[in-house]
Amino acid sequence: MQRYGQIIKVKKEKIQEYKDLHKNPYKGVCEMIKECNIKNYSIYFFGEYLFAYFEYLGTDFEADMAKMAKDENTQKWWKVTDPCQISLGYAGQKWLNMEEVFHLD
């Protein structure tokens, strides 16, 4: 299992819209996340930033992320959530991966 922490900025005028969207994700989106071996997934909001935490249980992260990106429901979901976000990543990476510096079970 690999733990991931990610960060992205949210547009000030889109904060409430983003929160509202996540109260009721589109059909199939959560199922696809699980199908792509992601578990224990949470998104936290702080100021103008979103922090995501999840655990990846698969063996090929890149392949699973490509599978998710091809999913029709996920593509529809991203069309409404992406305009709420400002990437902090590089070369088209939406969510910026963070370095884990401490963990305690």
ABEGO torsion letter per residue (X at the ends): XBBBBBBBBBBAAAAAAAAAAAABBBBGAAAAAAAAGBBGBBBBBBEABBBBBBBBABABAAAAAAAAAABAAAAAAAAAAAAABBBABBGGBABBBBBBABBBX
